[in-house]
């Protein structure tokens, strides 16, 4: 394993408290807890090329950020990430600037009237971040990456038994980049428009890393340079460098399970469905079971929830209904999870018969599709 070289030079830096705290928070999320490599719980604080640089990694994902600062000297110190993050959280908004100074391998942080010395750790064992010099490259607006990941990551499996399901699958298709995730009970797909996309196969990013990528790049309005090979992906913009492990696996051929001809269709206001399902969160049993009862001939759409310990709720909803009558049982949380990816006022629910999937799509937005498997009653 390649590690950083020991640097004994001392430095000082002055920078925005708000920016420093924000970047420390992002970096702390990527530190690790390892009995065999305790240095991973630390964050590197370095001054080089007249920039203040933070670096953190848990070997699965890592980040390096450069913060504009007034600096003197050069050097590097490793300090416990949770300590520095906790300290910065105590600084009030009246503190606009922080001073960071290294001294005898320790860090001194001053903000307002508060000065704290944090004991440093040896930097020799701290790993460098991987560099991707081969493989594929493409560019993508940060907001498109964030929207794509946000729209599907919640549908990933939280179990690592099948790593390809505990991931977000990203691949090019015509003039779009497709983001997909599934835990085998539900599946979310989001397409974002992007011109001049080459066919570079697909990438499987661990869902935990995908969540961290959202936190890093959310709110950034910039174009990202993305490079990847069979093992690592690097996402970079000026001052921010993030690397993540890529899962070596094959994502399911999910298009084969998407039914084509619906038997029942419901068009409903998203807010009405949200409010009706809020009742389900109160009444439902531990399996979160809710029944959708739909009768287009009688113009009836009812959400029914039963719990032997609490009681029963029946909530009628105004909706446009067509097709055959159907009663189908679902996990209400699987339905509500999709709302974060639907920005339109109305949505469409397509049913394909008992025991078959439900497909939810926003009205007027063909870029998102959500599939949910029913529950056994």
N, C-alpha and C positions, 0 to 999 in steps of 0.2 A: 504494500500500500504506500502510495506517495504521500508524504506529509510536508507541512510547511517547515521552512527553515527557521531556526531560532534567531530572533532579532533582539539585540540588547539596547538599541538606540531608544532614546526617550523622545516623547512628542507632546504637543499640546494642540487642541483644536477647539474652535468656537463655532457653534452652529445653532440653527433654529431648534428650540425645544420641541415644537410640535412635529417637525419632520423627523427628528432623531427618535422621538418616542414612537412614532408611527412605524418607522423602519425596524426598530428594536422589537416591537410587537410581532411584526411579520416574521422576523428572523427567529424569534423564540419558538414559534410554532413548528419550526423545522429542526429544532434540537432533538436529541435522542436520549434515552435512558439505557445505558449498556454497562453491565457489571464488568465486562471484559474490556470496554473502551470508555471509561467514565468521562474522557475529554469531550465526548459528544454532547454532554449537557451544558457545555460552555459555548460562548459566542466569541469569535475573534473580533477585536477592535483594532483597526490598523490605520495609520496615516501613511499614505504614499501618493506621490505625484500631486501633492497639495489637495488631496481629497481625503475625507474620512470614510473608511470602508468597513462594513460589517459583513461577517460571513458566518453561516451556520449550516449544519447538515446532520441528518440522522443516518446517512449512507443510502437511504431510499430516495430522499429528496433533499436538495440543498439550495441555498440562496446566497448571493453576494450583491450588496447594494452600495453604491457610492453616493455620499451625501456632500453637497457643497459646503465648505467650511473654510474659516480662516485658520491656517495651520502653521506650525513651526516644527521642524525636525521630522523624522520618520521613525516608525517602529511598530511593533505589534504585541498585543497582550490578549490572553484568553481569560475570560471572566464568566462566572455563572450567569446564564441568560435570565433565569427567573429573578435573580437578585436585582439586576440592573433594570429589568422591566418593572418590577415592584417599586423600585425607588422612583423611577420616572413618573409612575402613576400618582405619586404623592405630591408632585409639583403642581401648583395651581396654574390657571390660565394666565395669571399675571406674570409668570416666569416665561419670558419670550426667548431667552438664549441660555444655553448650557455650555459650560466649559468642561472639556474632557482632557485630562492630563495623565500621562504615564510616569510612574516613578518607582524604580526598583522592582519592576515586574508587576506593579499594582496599578489600578486605575483610580484617579480622583475625579469625582463628578461634582460640579458646583452649579447650583441653580438658585437664583435669589439669594437668600441668606443661608441656604443649606449647602454644606460641603460633606461629602461622604467618600471614604476610601474603601475600595473593594479589592480584596485579595485576589491576585491573578494566579493562573495555573500555567504550567509549562506548555509551550506551544508546539513542541517537537512532534507530539503524537497526533496533532490535529490534521485530518485528511484534507487534501485539496479537492476542489470540485471537479468532476469529470469534464473533459473537453471533447466535443464531437467535431472531428475534422473530416469525416467521410460521411457517406449516406446521402440523405435527401435534404433539401432546403425549400422553404417557401415563406411567404410573408402573409400576415393576417392582422387585421385591425384588432386591437385588444378588446374592444367592446363585443366583437363577433365571437372571439374565443370565450369570453365570460358568458355571453348569452347562450352559446352552445353548451358549455359545461353546466351552467345553472339549470338549463331546461331538462337535463337528463340524469344528473349525477345521483339524485335521490332514489332513482330506480335501480341502482347497483345493489348487488348482494353485499351484505356486511360480513359474510363468512369467506374465509380464504381457502375453503376446501376446493372450490373451483375458481382459481385466480382470474380466469377470463370473464367470469361473471362479477367479480369484485373489482370492476374496472369500468372505464368509459372507453368505448371504441370510436375511433375517429378515422374517417376515410373519405377520399374524394369521389364525387360522382357527377359527371358532366360539369356544369358550372357552379357546383355547390360543394361545401364540405359538410359531411354528415356526422352528427354526434349521436351515439346510441348507448343505452345502458339497459340491462335487464337482470332481475334476480330469479327469473323463470316463472314468477307469479304475475309480473307486469313488465311492460317494456315502454321506454320513451325514446322517441326519435326526433331530432331537430336538425333542419337543414338551413345553412346560412350561405347566402350568395357570395361567390368569390370567383372573379375572372382569372383566366390563364392558369388554371390548376392542372398540374401534371399528374399522371397516374402514379402515385407513390405507395400503392398498397394501403395498409391500415396500421394504426397505432393503438395499443392497449395501455392506457394510463391507469395505475391503481386509483381507486375512487378516493382514498384519503389524500393522495397527492393532487387529484383534480380539485378537491375542496380547497386545498392550500393555494393552488393556482388562481382560483376565483378570488381569494382574499388578497393576493398580491396584485393582481391586475385590474380588479374592479375599481372603477372610477378613473382609470388612466385612459386618456384619449390619445392614442399613439399607435403606430404600426409596429408589430412585433416581428422580429426575425426568428424563425423556427428551424432548427436543424435536428435531425435524428438519424440513428442507425438501428441496428437490431437490439441494442441494449439500453441506450439512453436517448432522452430528448432534451434539448436545450432551448429555452425560450428567453429572448433577450431584447431589451430596448436600452437606450442610453441610460447608464447608471444602474440598471437592474439585470442580473444574470441568474436564471433559475434552471436547475437541472433535475430531472426525474428519471427514475428507473422505468423501463418499459417492460410490460409483462410478455413473456414468451409463451404464446398460446394462440388458439384459434377461436374467434368469436363465433357463436352459433349463427347459422344461416337463417336469420330471423324472418326473412321475407317469405319463407315457405309457410310460416304459421299465421300470416296475416290473411284473414278471410276476405273474400271479394264481394259477395252479394249479401246485403243485410236483409233481415226479415222484419225488423222494427227499427223505427228511427224517432229520436226525440230531439227537438231544438228548444233550448231553455236558456234563460238568463243566468249567467254565471253566479251573480249575487244571490238569486233565489235558491239555487242549488247549494251554495255555501251555507246560507242560513238554515236550510232544511237539514243539512248534514251536521250542523252544530248540535242539534237535538240528539243525533245519533251518538255523539261523543259523550253525552251525559247518560244515556240509557243503555247503550250497547254492552254486550257481554265481553269477556276477556278476549274473544276472538274478533271483536269489532265487526260483528256480522250485521248487515243491514240488507233489507229486501227492497228491490225496486219492483213495484207492481204497476204495469203499464197496460192500459186497455184503450187503444185508439178509437174504437167504435163508440165507447162511452166517454171519450175525451177525459180519461182519468189517468193521472200519474201520481202515485203515492209512494212515499218512502216510509217503510215500516221497520221499527226496531223493537226487539223483544229481549227481555232480561228477566229470568226467573226470580232473581233477587230484588229487582227494582220495579219492573212493570213493562208496559208497552207504550210506544209512541207511534202515532200515525200522522204524517205531515203531507197534505196534498200540495202539489206544485202546478202552477200555470205553465203550460208548455204546448208547443206544436207537435202533435203525435201522428204517426202514420205507420201502416203495416199491421202485423199480427199482435195479438195479446201475448204478454209474457210476464212471468214472475221469475226474477233472478236474484240470487243472493251474492253480495259482494262484501269485501273488506272496505269499510267506509274510508279508512285512512289512505288506502290505495287511490281512491277517487280524489280526496282533498289534496294529496301530494301534487297532483298535476296542475292545480290552479296557479301555482307559482310560475308556470311556463305559459299560461294563457293570458294574454293582454287584452283580448277582445271582450266585449260585453256579453256576447252570447256564445254558446258552444253546442256542438252536435254530438249526440251519443247514438252510436249504431250498434244494434244487437243482431246476433246471427243465430239465435235459437238457444235453448237450454243447454248448459254444459259447454257452450262455446264462448269465445272472448267477446268483450265489449271494446269498442274503439271510440275514443274521444278526440275530437278535433275542434279547434277554434273556428267560428264562422268567419269566413273571409281571410283566413290565414292557412295556406296549405303547407307551411314550413314545419308544422308540429303535428305529431301523431302520438297518441298514447293508447296502449293496449292493456287491458286488465282481464285476468282470468277470473271466472266466477268461483264462489265457494260452494262446497257440498253442503246441502241443507241438512 
